[in-house]
Amino acid sequence: MQYPDGGGLTPVARAKREQVRLEAAGLFAAGMSPPVVAKRLRVSRKSAYVWHKAWRMAGAGAL
């Protein structure tokens, strides 16, 4: 299910999540694997793998 308001997050929380995704992009560029990124950023491995795929396909802008 998708929420029209961004998943129920406040604008501040959405900005924080975006910052985490961009930090993940930097870590991927530095050669870190999705499991390592997930642990370091305290996110799920699934999220890290999804972000990694998007990053590989279209770069940091995709995140």
All heavy atoms as TSV, in Angstrom:
chain	resi	resn	atom	element	x	y	z
A	1	MET	N	N	0.847	-1.178	0.000
A	1	MET	CA	C	0.000	0.000	0.000
A	1	MET	C	C	0.887	1.235	0.000
A	1	MET	O	O	1.859	1.313	0.736
A	1	MET	CB	C	-0.885	-0.037	1.231
A	1	MET	CG	C	-1.686	1.196	1.441
A	1	MET	SD	S	-2.722	1.011	2.907
A	1	MET	CE	C	-4.050	2.027	2.419
A	2	GLN	N	N	0.531	2.199	-0.821
A	2	GLN	CA	C	1.274	3.443	-0.852
A	2	GLN	C	C	0.444	4.550	-0.236
A	2	GLN	O	O	-0.766	4.618	-0.414
A	2	GLN	CB	C	1.639	3.814	-2.284
A	2	GLN	CG	C	2.658	2.852	-2.870
A	2	GLN	CD	C	3.388	3.483	-4.025
A	2	GLN	OE1	O	3.082	4.573	-4.455
A	2	GLN	NE2	N	4.367	2.776	-4.525
A	3	TYR	N	N	1.100	5.390	0.512
A	3	TYR	CA	C	0.435	6.484	1.191
A	3	TYR	C	C	0.662	7.777	0.408
A	3	TYR	O	O	1.786	8.056	0.007
A	3	TYR	CB	C	0.985	6.653	2.605
A	3	TYR	CG	C	0.747	5.449	3.480
A	3	TYR	CD1	C	1.690	4.442	3.580
A	3	TYR	CD2	C	-0.434	5.319	4.191
A	3	TYR	CE1	C	1.471	3.330	4.375
A	3	TYR	CE2	C	-0.663	4.216	4.994
A	3	TYR	CZ	C	0.294	3.224	5.076
A	3	TYR	OH	O	0.065	2.131	5.850
A	4	PRO	N	N	-0.379	8.576	0.205
A	4	PRO	CA	C	-0.225	9.798	-0.567
A	4	PRO	C	C	0.638	10.841	0.143
A	4	PRO	O	O	1.161	11.741	-0.492
A	4	PRO	CB	C	-1.663	10.311	-0.740
A	4	PRO	CG	C	-2.416	9.689	0.378
A	4	PRO	CD	C	-1.756	8.370	0.643
A	5	ASP	N	N	0.821	10.705	1.442
A	5	ASP	CA	C	1.577	11.708	2.189
A	5	ASP	C	C	3.026	11.294	2.435
A	5	ASP	O	O	3.665	11.756	3.366
A	5	ASP	CB	C	0.887	12.006	3.515
A	5	ASP	CG	C	0.811	10.784	4.419
A	5	ASP	OD1	O	1.131	9.672	3.950
A	5	ASP	OD2	O	0.429	10.943	5.585
A	6	GLY	N	N	3.577	10.404	1.593
A	6	GLY	CA	C	4.972	10.023	1.751
A	6	GLY	C	C	5.195	8.958	2.801
A	6	GLY	O	O	6.232	8.931	3.455
A	7	GLY	N	N	4.246	8.067	2.986
A	7	GLY	CA	C	4.421	6.971	3.924
A	7	GLY	C	C	4.125	7.338	5.358
A	7	GLY	O	O	4.543	6.655	6.281
A	8	GLY	N	N	3.420	8.426	5.549
A	8	GLY	CA	C	3.086	8.823	6.899
A	8	GLY	C	C	4.197	9.566	7.611
A	8	GLY	O	O	4.089	9.851	8.796
A	9	LEU	N	N	5.274	9.876	6.894
A	9	LEU	CA	C	6.392	10.591	7.501
A	9	LEU	C	C	6.185	12.099	7.419
A	9	LEU	O	O	5.601	12.607	6.461
A	9	LEU	CB	C	7.702	10.229	6.797
A	9	LEU	CG	C	8.126	8.769	6.852
A	9	LEU	CD1	C	9.369	8.554	6.010
A	9	LEU	CD2	C	8.369	8.341	8.273
A	10	THR	N	N	6.702	12.789	8.392
A	10	THR	CA	C	6.673	14.249	8.361
A	10	THR	C	C	7.698	14.729	7.336
A	10	THR	O	O	8.593	13.974	6.947
A	10	THR	CB	C	7.043	14.827	9.733
A	10	THR	OG1	O	8.404	14.481	10.014
A	10	THR	CG2	C	6.126	14.319	10.829
A	11	PRO	N	N	7.602	15.973	6.904
A	11	PRO	CA	C	8.616	16.495	5.979
A	11	PRO	C	C	10.040	16.382	6.539
A	11	PRO	O	O	10.976	16.073	5.795
A	11	PRO	CB	C	8.206	17.955	5.794
A	11	PRO	CG	C	6.723	17.948	6.012
A	11	PRO	CD	C	6.511	16.925	7.097
A	12	VAL	N	N	10.198	16.575	7.824
A	12	VAL	CA	C	11.526	16.453	8.439
A	12	VAL	C	C	12.021	15.014	8.357
A	12	VAL	O	O	13.182	14.758	8.014
A	12	VAL	CB	C	11.495	16.949	9.902
A	12	VAL	CG1	C	12.798	16.649	10.609
A	12	VAL	CG2	C	11.187	18.427	9.951
A	13	ALA	N	N	11.151	14.059	8.635
A	13	ALA	CA	C	11.526	12.650	8.579
A	13	ALA	C	C	11.842	12.222	7.150
A	13	ALA	O	O	12.773	11.448	6.916
A	13	ALA	CB	C	10.428	11.781	9.164
A	14	ARG	N	N	11.074	12.738	6.181
A	14	ARG	CA	C	11.359	12.427	4.773
A	14	ARG	C	C	12.727	12.962	4.372
A	14	ARG	O	O	13.483	12.300	3.670
A	14	ARG	CB	C	10.274	12.990	3.865
A	14	ARG	CG	C	9.042	12.113	3.831
A	14	ARG	CD	C	8.107	12.472	2.688
A	14	ARG	NE	N	7.617	13.831	2.734
A	14	ARG	CZ	C	6.530	14.225	3.377
A	14	ARG	NH1	N	5.801	13.347	4.020
A	14	ARG	NH2	N	6.158	15.481	3.361
A	15	ALA	N	N	13.054	14.162	4.819
A	15	ALA	CA	C	14.367	14.749	4.510
A	15	ALA	C	C	15.486	13.921	5.133
A	15	ALA	O	O	16.527	13.701	4.508
A	15	ALA	CB	C	14.428	16.190	5.002
A	16	LYS	N	N	15.259	13.437	6.346
A	16	LYS	CA	C	16.271	12.592	6.999
A	16	LYS	C	C	16.465	11.291	6.232
A	16	LYS	O	O	17.593	10.845	6.031
A	16	LYS	CB	C	15.862	12.309	8.442
A	16	LYS	CG	C	16.876	11.488	9.217
A	16	LYS	CD	C	16.500	11.401	10.676
A	16	LYS	CE	C	17.371	10.514	11.515
A	16	LYS	NZ	N	18.676	10.169	11.106
A	17	ARG	N	N	15.371	10.671	5.776
A	17	ARG	CA	C	15.484	9.435	4.989
A	17	ARG	C	C	16.215	9.689	3.677
A	17	ARG	O	O	17.004	8.861	3.226
A	17	ARG	CB	C	14.100	8.847	4.705
A	17	ARG	CG	C	13.442	8.211	5.891
A	17	ARG	CD	C	14.264	7.124	6.521
A	17	ARG	NE	N	14.231	5.905	5.741
A	17	ARG	CZ	C	14.921	4.826	6.017
A	17	ARG	NH1	N	15.707	4.785	7.055
A	17	ARG	NH2	N	14.835	3.758	5.259
A	18	GLU	N	N	15.936	10.839	3.063
A	18	GLU	CA	C	16.652	11.165	1.823
A	18	GLU	C	C	18.143	11.294	2.100
A	18	GLU	O	O	18.973	10.818	1.316
A	18	GLU	CB	C	16.116	12.455	1.210
A	18	GLU	CG	C	16.814	12.800	-0.086
A	18	GLU	CD	C	16.289	14.056	-0.748
A	18	GLU	OE1	O	15.478	14.769	-0.136
A	18	GLU	OE2	O	16.712	14.318	-1.872
A	19	GLN	N	N	18.506	11.914	3.205
A	19	GLN	CA	C	19.911	12.060	3.571
A	19	GLN	C	C	20.563	10.691	3.772
A	19	GLN	O	O	21.702	10.477	3.352
A	19	GLN	CB	C	20.048	12.908	4.836
A	19	GLN	CG	C	21.476	13.224	5.193
A	19	GLN	CD	C	22.186	14.013	4.111
A	19	GLN	OE1	O	21.597	14.871	3.461
A	19	GLN	NE2	N	23.440	13.720	3.881
A	20	VAL	N	N	19.842	9.760	4.369
A	20	VAL	CA	C	20.368	8.405	4.569
A	20	VAL	C	C	20.597	7.728	3.220
A	20	VAL	O	O	21.632	7.087	2.998
A	20	VAL	CB	C	19.414	7.565	5.456
A	20	VAL	CG1	C	19.822	6.098	5.471
A	20	VAL	CG2	C	19.383	8.119	6.865
A	21	ARG	N	N	19.653	7.883	2.297
A	21	ARG	CA	C	19.816	7.277	0.968
A	21	ARG	C	C	21.022	7.866	0.243
A	21	ARG	O	O	21.785	7.140	-0.392
A	21	ARG	CB	C	18.547	7.457	0.135
A	21	ARG	CG	C	17.391	6.607	0.610
A	21	ARG	CD	C	16.236	6.607	-0.370
A	21	ARG	NE	N	15.753	7.932	-0.695
A	21	ARG	CZ	C	14.782	8.575	-0.061
A	21	ARG	NH1	N	14.182	7.994	0.964
A	21	ARG	NH2	N	14.402	9.766	-0.444
A	22	LEU	N	N	21.212	9.173	0.353
A	22	LEU	CA	C	22.363	9.795	-0.301
A	22	LEU	C	C	23.674	9.372	0.354
A	22	LEU	O	O	24.695	9.207	-0.325
A	22	LEU	CB	C	22.210	11.318	-0.295
A	22	LEU	CG	C	21.046	11.841	-1.143
A	22	LEU	CD1	C	20.931	13.361	-1.013
A	22	LEU	CD2	C	21.209	11.441	-2.598
A	23	GLU	N	N	23.654	9.182	1.657
A	23	GLU	CA	C	24.841	8.664	2.339
A	23	GLU	C	C	25.137	7.243	1.850
A	23	GLU	O	O	26.297	6.883	1.637
A	23	GLU	CB	C	24.638	8.672	3.852
A	23	GLU	CG	C	25.890	8.321	4.614
A	23	GLU	CD	C	25.724	8.466	6.122
A	23	GLU	OE1	O	24.737	9.064	6.583
A	23	GLU	OE2	O	26.608	7.960	6.839
A	24	ALA	N	N	24.091	6.458	1.636
A	24	ALA	CA	C	24.272	5.108	1.103
A	24	ALA	C	C	24.930	5.163	-0.270
A	24	ALA	O	O	25.825	4.363	-0.568
A	24	ALA	CB	C	22.931	4.384	1.025
A	25	ALA	N	N	24.519	6.107	-1.101
A	25	ALA	CA	C	25.125	6.241	-2.433
A	25	ALA	C	C	26.625	6.481	-2.318
A	25	ALA	O	O	27.414	5.891	-3.063
A	25	ALA	CB	C	24.461	7.376	-3.209
A	26	GLY	N	N	27.029	7.326	-1.397
A	26	GLY	CA	C	28.445	7.580	-1.192
A	26	GLY	C	C	29.190	6.340	-0.734
A	26	GLY	O	O	30.323	6.077	-1.167
A	27	LEU	N	N	28.561	5.560	0.128
A	27	LEU	CA	C	29.188	4.333	0.609
A	27	LEU	C	C	29.295	3.297	-0.511
A	27	LEU	O	O	30.305	2.596	-0.625
A	27	LEU	CB	C	28.410	3.773	1.801
A	27	LEU	CG	C	28.399	4.677	3.047
A	27	LEU	CD1	C	27.475	4.096	4.112
A	27	LEU	CD2	C	29.796	4.883	3.595
A	28	PHE	N	N	28.269	3.205	-1.359
A	28	PHE	CA	C	28.341	2.297	-2.504
A	28	PHE	C	C	29.475	2.722	-3.432
A	28	PHE	O	O	30.226	1.885	-3.930
A	28	PHE	CB	C	27.018	2.274	-3.288
A	28	PHE	CG	C	25.846	1.711	-2.531
A	28	PHE	CD1	C	24.586	2.272	-2.670
A	28	PHE	CD2	C	25.977	0.620	-1.688
A	28	PHE	CE1	C	23.491	1.758	-1.997
A	28	PHE	CE2	C	24.895	0.093	-0.994
A	28	PHE	CZ	C	23.637	0.666	-1.163
A	29	ALA	N	N	29.592	4.015	-3.660
A	29	ALA	CA	C	30.660	4.522	-4.525
A	29	ALA	C	C	32.040	4.214	-3.942
A	29	ALA	O	O	33.010	4.043	-4.690
A	29	ALA	CB	C	30.501	6.028	-4.740
A	30	ALA	N	N	32.121	4.138	-2.635
A	30	ALA	CA	C	33.391	3.817	-1.969
A	30	ALA	C	C	33.665	2.311	-1.970
A	30	ALA	O	O	34.693	1.880	-1.454
A	30	ALA	CB	C	33.378	4.341	-0.537
A	31	GLY	N	N	32.743	1.533	-2.532
A	31	GLY	CA	C	32.961	0.106	-2.664
A	31	GLY	C	C	32.350	-0.766	-1.589
A	31	GLY	O	O	32.609	-1.969	-1.551
A	32	MET	N	N	31.532	-0.190	-0.728
A	32	MET	CA	C	30.899	-0.994	0.326
A	32	MET	C	C	29.739	-1.798	-0.242
A	32	MET	O	O	29.016	-1.328	-1.113
A	32	MET	CB	C	30.395	-0.115	1.457
A	32	MET	CG	C	31.487	0.439	2.300
A	32	MET	SD	S	30.792	1.197	3.778
A	32	MET	CE	C	32.263	1.881	4.479
A	33	SER	N	N	29.569	-2.988	0.282
A	33	SER	CA	C	28.485	-3.873	-0.156
A	33	SER	C	C	27.178	-3.480	0.548
A	33	SER	O	O	27.197	-2.867	1.619
A	33	SER	CB	C	28.826	-5.317	0.178
A	33	SER	OG	O	28.844	-5.501	1.575
A	34	PRO	N	N	26.035	-3.853	-0.043
A	34	PRO	CA	C	24.754	-3.542	0.601
A	34	PRO	C	C	24.628	-4.032	2.044
A	34	PRO	O	O	24.131	-3.273	2.886
A	34	PRO	CB	C	23.723	-4.188	-0.332
A	34	PRO	CG	C	24.372	-4.123	-1.673
A	34	PRO	CD	C	25.829	-4.384	-1.399
A	35	PRO	N	N	25.068	-5.249	2.394
A	35	PRO	CA	C	24.946	-5.653	3.801
A	35	PRO	C	C	25.751	-4.763	4.758
A	35	PRO	O	O	25.291	-4.465	5.860
A	35	PRO	CB	C	25.466	-7.099	3.820
A	35	PRO	CG	C	25.256	-7.585	2.430
A	35	PRO	CD	C	25.496	-6.391	1.565
A	36	VAL	N	N	26.918	-4.330	4.323
A	36	VAL	CA	C	27.746	-3.453	5.163
A	36	VAL	C	C	27.081	-2.085	5.299
A	36	VAL	O	O	27.032	-1.510	6.390
A	36	VAL	CB	C	29.175	-3.333	4.596
A	36	VAL	CG1	C	29.991	-2.311	5.369
A	36	VAL	CG2	C	29.869	-4.685	4.609
A	37	VAL	N	N	26.553	-1.580	4.190
A	37	VAL	CA	C	25.851	-0.292	4.218
A	37	VAL	C	C	24.637	-0.381	5.137
A	37	VAL	O	O	24.392	0.527	5.934
A	37	VAL	CB	C	25.448	0.137	2.788
A	37	VAL	CG1	C	24.503	1.332	2.817
A	37	VAL	CG2	C	26.691	0.456	1.967
A	38	ALA	N	N	23.889	-1.469	5.040
A	38	ALA	CA	C	22.700	-1.642	5.885
A	38	ALA	C	C	23.073	-1.594	7.361
A	38	ALA	O	O	22.417	-0.913	8.152
A	38	ALA	CB	C	22.010	-2.967	5.555
A	39	LYS	N	N	24.121	-2.298	7.716
A	39	LYS	CA	C	24.535	-2.327	9.121
A	39	LYS	C	C	25.019	-0.953	9.572
A	39	LYS	O	O	24.669	-0.477	10.649
A	39	LYS	CB	C	25.628	-3.370	9.318
A	39	LYS	CG	C	26.009	-3.559	10.756
A	39	LYS	CD	C	26.935	-4.740	10.933
A	39	LYS	CE	C	27.202	-4.964	12.406
A	39	LYS	NZ	N	27.979	-6.150	12.650
A	40	ARG	N	N	25.815	-0.309	8.739
A	40	ARG	CA	C	26.382	0.991	9.106
A	40	ARG	C	C	25.307	2.061	9.259
A	40	ARG	O	O	25.384	2.909	10.149
A	40	ARG	CB	C	27.407	1.410	8.061
A	40	ARG	CG	C	28.113	2.676	8.391
A	40	ARG	CD	C	29.330	2.819	7.559
A	40	ARG	NE	N	30.024	4.045	7.907
A	40	ARG	CZ	C	31.178	4.376	7.415
A	40	ARG	NH1	N	31.783	3.578	6.570
A	40	ARG	NH2	N	31.738	5.498	7.754
A	41	LEU	N	N	24.318	2.035	8.361
A	41	LEU	CA	C	23.271	3.066	8.388
A	41	LEU	C	C	22.047	2.648	9.194
A	41	LEU	O	O	21.088	3.408	9.300
A	41	LEU	CB	C	22.851	3.424	6.953
A	41	LEU	CG	C	23.948	4.008	6.082
A	41	LEU	CD1	C	23.405	4.317	4.687
A	41	LEU	CD2	C	24.562	5.250	6.703
A	42	ARG	N	N	22.091	1.429	9.723
A	42	ARG	CA	C	20.996	0.908	10.539
A	42	ARG	C	C	19.665	0.894	9.783
A	42	ARG	O	O	18.642	1.389	10.250
A	42	ARG	CB	C	20.888	1.686	11.841
A	42	ARG	CG	C	22.173	1.599	12.656
A	42	ARG	CD	C	22.109	2.375	13.908
A	42	ARG	NE	N	21.107	1.743	14.776
A	42	ARG	CZ	C	20.754	2.200	15.948
A	42	ARG	NH1	N	21.326	3.290	16.425
A	42	ARG	NH2	N	19.842	1.591	16.673
A	43	VAL	N	N	19.731	0.318	8.568
A	43	VAL	CA	C	18.534	0.118	7.749
A	43	VAL	C	C	18.461	-1.368	7.417
A	43	VAL	O	O	19.406	-2.122	7.656
A	43	VAL	CB	C	18.570	0.960	6.454
A	43	VAL	CG1	C	18.621	2.447	6.787
A	43	VAL	CG2	C	19.722	0.577	5.548
A	44	SER	N	N	17.352	-1.783	6.837
A	44	SER	CA	C	17.217	-3.194	6.485
A	44	SER	C	C	18.114	-3.532	5.296
A	44	SER	O	O	18.437	-2.671	4.466
A	44	SER	CB	C	15.765	-3.526	6.131
A	44	SER	OG	O	15.418	-2.938	4.893
A	45	ARG	N	N	18.501	-4.797	5.236
A	45	ARG	CA	C	19.288	-5.252	4.087
A	45	ARG	C	C	18.479	-5.092	2.803
A	45	ARG	O	O	19.034	-4.755	1.761
A	45	ARG	CB	C	19.688	-6.714	4.250
A	45	ARG	CG	C	20.847	-6.915	5.168
A	45	ARG	CD	C	21.236	-8.377	5.194
A	45	ARG	NE	N	22.479	-8.533	5.914
A	45	ARG	CZ	C	23.364	-9.460	5.652
A	45	ARG	NH1	N	23.131	-10.350	4.714
A	45	ARG	NH2	N	24.475	-9.530	6.345
A	46	LYS	N	N	17.180	-5.345	2.892
A	46	LYS	CA	C	16.329	-5.214	1.706
A	46	LYS	C	C	16.408	-3.790	1.158
A	46	LYS	O	O	16.573	-3.599	-0.051
A	46	LYS	CB	C	14.882	-5.580	2.042
A	46	LYS	CG	C	13.970	-5.476	0.850
A	46	LYS	CD	C	12.547	-5.874	1.184
A	46	LYS	CE	C	11.680	-5.723	-0.057
A	46	LYS	NZ	N	10.297	-6.064	0.205
A	47	SER	N	N	16.297	-2.798	2.033
A	47	SER	CA	C	16.407	-1.410	1.580
A	47	SER	C	C	17.757	-1.159	0.935
A	47	SER	O	O	17.845	-0.526	-0.117
A	47	SER	CB	C	16.202	-0.446	2.749
A	47	SER	OG	O	14.871	-0.471	3.187
A	48	ALA	N	N	18.817	-1.643	1.567
A	48	ALA	CA	C	20.156	-1.422	1.033
A	48	ALA	C	C	20.311	-2.052	-0.353
A	48	ALA	O	O	20.906	-1.456	-1.252
A	48	ALA	CB	C	21.211	-1.965	1.990
A	49	TYR	N	N	19.765	-3.251	-0.542
A	49	TYR	CA	C	19.854	-3.891	-1.858
A	49	TYR	C	C	19.030	-3.135	-2.904
A	49	TYR	O	O	19.468	-2.978	-4.056
A	49	TYR	CB	C	19.425	-5.351	-1.792
A	49	TYR	CG	C	20.538	-6.275	-1.361
A	49	TYR	CD1	C	20.540	-6.851	-0.101
A	49	TYR	CD2	C	21.602	-6.568	-2.211
A	49	TYR	CE1	C	21.566	-7.695	0.303
A	49	TYR	CE2	C	22.630	-7.400	-1.822
A	49	TYR	CZ	C	22.607	-7.960	-0.565
A	49	TYR	OH	O	23.635	-8.793	-0.173
A	50	VAL	N	N	17.855	-2.653	-2.521
A	50	VAL	CA	C	17.024	-1.878	-3.448
A	50	VAL	C	C	17.751	-0.593	-3.838
A	50	VAL	O	O	17.813	-0.216	-5.016
A	50	VAL	CB	C	15.637	-1.572	-2.833
A	50	VAL	CG1	C	14.874	-0.549	-3.653
A	50	VAL	CG2	C	14.835	-2.859	-2.696
A	51	TRP	N	N	18.318	0.090	-2.845
A	51	TRP	CA	C	19.056	1.317	-3.121
A	51	TRP	C	C	20.271	1.041	-3.986
A	51	TRP	O	O	20.595	1.810	-4.882
A	51	TRP	CB	C	19.501	1.986	-1.827
A	51	TRP	CG	C	18.397	2.430	-0.940
A	51	TRP	CD1	C	17.075	2.584	-1.253
A	51	TRP	CD2	C	18.509	2.782	0.432
A	51	TRP	NE1	N	16.367	3.002	-0.164
A	51	TRP	CE2	C	17.224	3.137	0.892
A	51	TRP	CE3	C	19.574	2.826	1.333
A	51	TRP	CZ2	C	16.978	3.540	2.188
A	51	TRP	CZ3	C	19.333	3.224	2.629
A	51	TRP	CH2	C	18.053	3.584	3.053
A	52	HIS	N	N	20.972	-0.056	-3.711
A	52	HIS	CA	C	22.169	-0.389	-4.475
A	52	HIS	C	C	21.820	-0.621	-5.943
A	52	HIS	O	O	22.520	-0.141	-6.840
A	52	HIS	CB	C	22.850	-1.630	-3.888
A	52	HIS	CG	C	24.168	-1.926	-4.503
A	52	HIS	ND1	N	24.371	-2.995	-5.328
A	52	HIS	CD2	C	25.359	-1.281	-4.416
A	52	HIS	CE1	C	25.622	-3.006	-5.725
A	52	HIS	NE2	N	26.248	-1.979	-5.188
A	53	LYS	N	N	20.736	-1.333	-6.178
A	53	LYS	CA	C	20.302	-1.578	-7.554
A	53	LYS	C	C	19.971	-0.261	-8.257
A	53	LYS	O	O	20.401	-0.029	-9.394
A	53	LYS	CB	C	19.097	-2.514	-7.580
A	53	LYS	CG	C	18.632	-2.846	-8.963
A	53	LYS	CD	C	17.475	-3.808	-8.955
A	53	LYS	CE	C	17.030	-4.120	-10.374
A	53	LYS	NZ	N	15.905	-5.050	-10.412
A	54	ALA	N	N	19.225	0.595	-7.581
A	54	ALA	CA	C	18.872	1.895	-8.173
A	54	ALA	C	C	20.124	2.725	-8.428
A	54	ALA	O	O	20.259	3.361	-9.482
A	54	ALA	CB	C	17.918	2.654	-7.252
A	55	TRP	N	N	21.054	2.707	-7.498
A	55	TRP	CA	C	22.301	3.460	-7.634
A	55	TRP	C	C	23.116	2.944	-8.828
A	55	TRP	O	O	23.632	3.727	-9.609
A	55	TRP	CB	C	23.110	3.357	-6.342
A	55	TRP	CG	C	24.469	3.948	-6.434
A	55	TRP	CD1	C	24.802	5.268	-6.361
A	55	TRP	CD2	C	25.704	3.246	-6.595
A	55	TRP	NE1	N	26.160	5.420	-6.478
A	55	TRP	CE2	C	26.734	4.184	-6.635
A	55	TRP	CE3	C	26.023	1.893	-6.731
A	55	TRP	CZ2	C	28.070	3.831	-6.792
A	55	TRP	CZ3	C	27.345	1.535	-6.892
A	55	TRP	CH2	C	28.354	2.499	-6.910
A	56	ARG	N	N	23.200	1.615	-8.976
A	56	ARG	CA	C	23.942	1.035	-10.102
A	56	ARG	C	C	23.310	1.411	-11.426
A	56	ARG	O	O	24.016	1.664	-12.402
A	56	ARG	CB	C	23.960	-0.492	-10.000
A	56	ARG	CG	C	25.057	-1.060	-9.171
A	56	ARG	CD	C	25.158	-2.565	-9.376
A	56	ARG	NE	N	23.892	-3.104	-9.852
A	56	ARG	CZ	C	23.276	-4.154	-9.365
A	56	ARG	NH1	N	23.802	-4.830	-8.387
A	56	ARG	NH2	N	22.130	-4.564	-9.838
A	57	MET	N	N	21.978	1.438	-11.482
A	57	MET	CA	C	21.279	1.699	-12.724
A	57	MET	C	C	21.303	3.169	-13.130
A	57	MET	O	O	21.422	3.481	-14.311
A	57	MET	CB	C	19.818	1.231	-12.623
A	57	MET	CG	C	19.643	-0.236	-12.319
A	57	MET	SD	S	20.236	-1.298	-13.608
A	57	MET	CE	C	18.893	-1.186	-14.744
A	58	ALA	N	N	21.191	4.080	-12.149
A	58	ALA	CA	C	21.020	5.492	-12.513
A	58	ALA	C	C	21.781	6.474	-11.628
A	58	ALA	O	O	21.555	7.668	-11.712
A	58	ALA	CB	C	19.538	5.831	-12.504
A	59	GLY	N	N	22.643	5.986	-10.752
A	59	GLY	CA	C	23.429	6.890	-9.925
A	59	GLY	C	C	22.680	7.406	-8.707
A	59	GLY	O	O	21.554	7.011	-8.430
A	60	ALA	N	N	23.337	8.314	-8.001
A	60	ALA	CA	C	22.800	8.836	-6.745
A	60	ALA	C	C	21.466	9.541	-6.932
A	60	ALA	O	O	20.638	9.534	-6.025
A	60	ALA	CB	C	23.812	9.779	-6.091
A	61	GLY	N	N	21.234	10.118	-8.092
A	61	GLY	CA	C	19.969	10.808	-8.340
A	61	GLY	C	C	18.767	9.885	-8.263
A	61	GLY	O	O	17.653	10.334	-8.007
A	62	ALA	N	N	18.998	8.597	-8.487
A	62	ALA	CA	C	17.901	7.627	-8.424
A	62	ALA	C	C	17.450	7.359	-7.001
A	62	ALA	O	O	16.383	6.811	-6.772
A	62	ALA	CB	C	18.329	6.311	-9.075
A	63	LEU	N	N	18.289	7.744	-6.035
A	63	LEU	CA	C	17.935	7.509	-4.649
A	63	LEU	C	C	17.211	8.696	-4.065
A	63	LEU	O	O	16.627	8.636	-3.035
A	63	LEU	CB	C	19.191	7.213	-3.825
A	63	LEU	CG	C	19.990	5.998	-4.276
A	63	LEU	CD1	C	21.207	5.812	-3.400
A	63	LEU	CD2	C	19.138	4.757	-4.239
